[in-house]
């Protein structure tokens, strides 16, 4: 019987120390894993935030460049017919869009959906306004029609506002 008490006298404190050490180490490693996870997230943000902001800037620039006023100022040359201007406008819109296609990786699906909507509406507007024109009509007639229409401008404005609000949330 004395041997059992002798074993218990050393075994019980050893078991208590073991259990205490196990719980302490478990908590330590749990906190260490959380800390490393937070460090990894911070590192990802440090790398991805500039890329995301650059994407927002490029998409704002895309929307500015395909907005009717800027597009016409950049593309119009004296002596163009309405059909030639239409082709140049559509080509420029498509080129701008294609040049910025990869930026969808860095923005939310909602932003990209609005960008695509503005792109498609601008092309549709140019095409629909050019349909009723004579093949030999001057470019100034198409320009006047485009500037009077507000549909594509509202789509680009809506996309810009949402893009700006999402970019502000990044800070």
N, C-alpha and C positions, 0 to 999 in steps of 0.2 A: 504494500500500500504506500509505503514511503517512496518507492520508486516512481509510482504514478504521480504523486505530488511533486516529486523532484522534476519529472519530465514536464508536467503542466506548468510549473513555475518558470521554465525557460521557453516552452513552446507557445504559451498564450501571448507573452509580450512579443515574441518573434512574429507571430501571426498578426498581431495588432500593428506592429511596425510595418510589416509587409503590406497589409491592406491600406494603411495610411500612405505609404510611399506610392502604391499603385494608383490611388485616387489623385494624389498630388501630381504625379507624372502624367496621368491621363488629362487632367485639366491644363497642365503646362503645354502638352503637345497640341491640345485642342486650340488653345490661344495662339500658339506658334503657327499652326496651320492657318487660322483666321488672319493673323498678321501678314503672313506671306501672300495669302490670297488678296488682301487689301493692297499690298505693295505691287502685286502683279496688275491689279486693276488700275492703280495709279500710273503705272508705267505704260499700260495700254492707252490710257487717256492722254498721257503726255505725248505719245506718238500719234494717236489718231485725231486728237482735237485739231491740230493744225491742218491735217488733211481734210477734215470735215469742213472747217472754216473756208479753206481754199475751194472746196466743192460748192459751198454756198455762194461764194464770190463769183465763181465761174458761171453758175446757173443764173444768178442775177444778171450778169453780163449777157448771157444768152438771151434772157427775156428782154433786156434792153435792146439788144441788137435785132431781135425779130419784131419788136414793136413797130407799128406802121410808120411813124414819123422818122425814126432812126433808119429803118430799112430803106425807105424811099430816098432819104438824103444820101445814103451810102451808094445806092444802086443806080439811081436815075442819071442818065446822060442825055444831053440834047439830041434830038433826031430819032429817038426810039419810038416804035409803034406800041400800042397798048399790048399786043400779043408778045412782043419782044420783052417789054417790061414785065409782063406776067411771068414769062419764063425765067427771067433774071431774079425776080422776087422769090419765086418758088425754089429755084436753085440755091439762092442764098440762105433761105430758111432751112432747107434740108442740110446744107453744109454746116450751118451753125449747130443744128441739132446733132448731126453725126459727130461733129468735133467734140461735143460734150456728153455723148452717150455714156461714157464710162463713169460719169459723176453720180449716176444712180446708185452706185455701190455705197456712197457715203451719206445719202440722205434717206429720209423715211419714205415708205411706199406712197404715202399721201402726197408728199412734195413731188415725187416723180410723176404721180398721176396728174397733178396740176400742170406740170411742165409739159407732159404729153398732150394734155387737153389744150393748152395755149398754142402749142406747135400745130396740132391738127386744126384748130379753129382758125389760125392765121392762114394756113394753106387753103382751107375751105373758103374763107372769106375772099381771098385774092381770086380764087377760081370762080366763085359765084358772081363776083362783081365784074369779072372779065368776060363771062359767058355772053352777056347781052350786047357786048360791044362789037362793032364792025371790025373786021380783020385789019383795016387800014386806019383805024382810029388812032389819034395821037395819044401818047403816054399820059399827057396831062389830064385827059378825061378819066383814065383809070386812077390816077393819083388823087383826083378830086373825089371820086367815089370811095376810095379806100379811106381817105382822111375823114370823110363824113360818117362812115360806118364806125360804130363803137364796139361791136361784138368782140373782135380780137383784142382790142385794147383792154376791155374789161377782163378778159381771160388772162392776159399777161399781168394786169394789175393784181388780180386775185392771187395768182401764183406768186408774184413778188411779195405781197403782204404776208402770205402764209410762210413763205421761205424766210423772210426776215424774222417773223415771230418764232419759228423753229430755231433759227440761228441764235436768237437771244436766249433761248432756253439752254443752250450749250454752256453758258457761263455760270 
